[in-house]
Amino acid sequence: MQENARLILGLRAKGWTDTEIADFLLYIESGDEQYKPAPNKEES
């Protein structure tokens, strides 16, 4: 659980919203494409 907390806190520090974080975690666990994060506009 400690690693999960660090992951969430790190993503919040990067400016991710709680919804983006939850969707990302759902994507990691389920592999469901609907939760896959979109690329940042700055990175593309």
N, C-alpha and C positions, 0 to 999 in steps of 0.2 A: 504494500500500500504506500510505503514511503516514496517509491519510485514514481508511482502514479501521481502523487501529490506534487512532486518536483516537476513532472511533465506538464501538469496543468498550470502550475505557477509560472513555468518557463514560457508556455504559450500565451498566457495572459500578459506577461512582461513584453512579449513580441507584438502585443496589440490585438490578439485574437479575441473574439467575443465568446461568451460562454456557449452560445449555440454552435459556433464554428468548432469549438473544442469538443463538444458532445458529438457532433456529426463526425468529426475526425476519429474519435474513439470508437464510434459505431462502425465506421468503415474498417478500421483496423481489426475489430473483433469479428465482424460479419462478412467483410469483403463485398458488401452490397454497394454497387456502383452509384446509387443515388446519394450516398454519403461521401463520395470521393471529393476531396477538396479541389477547387478550381485553381489553376495557376495564378499567381499574383500578376497583375498587370505590369508591375515594375520588372518582373523576371522574364516576361515573354518578349 
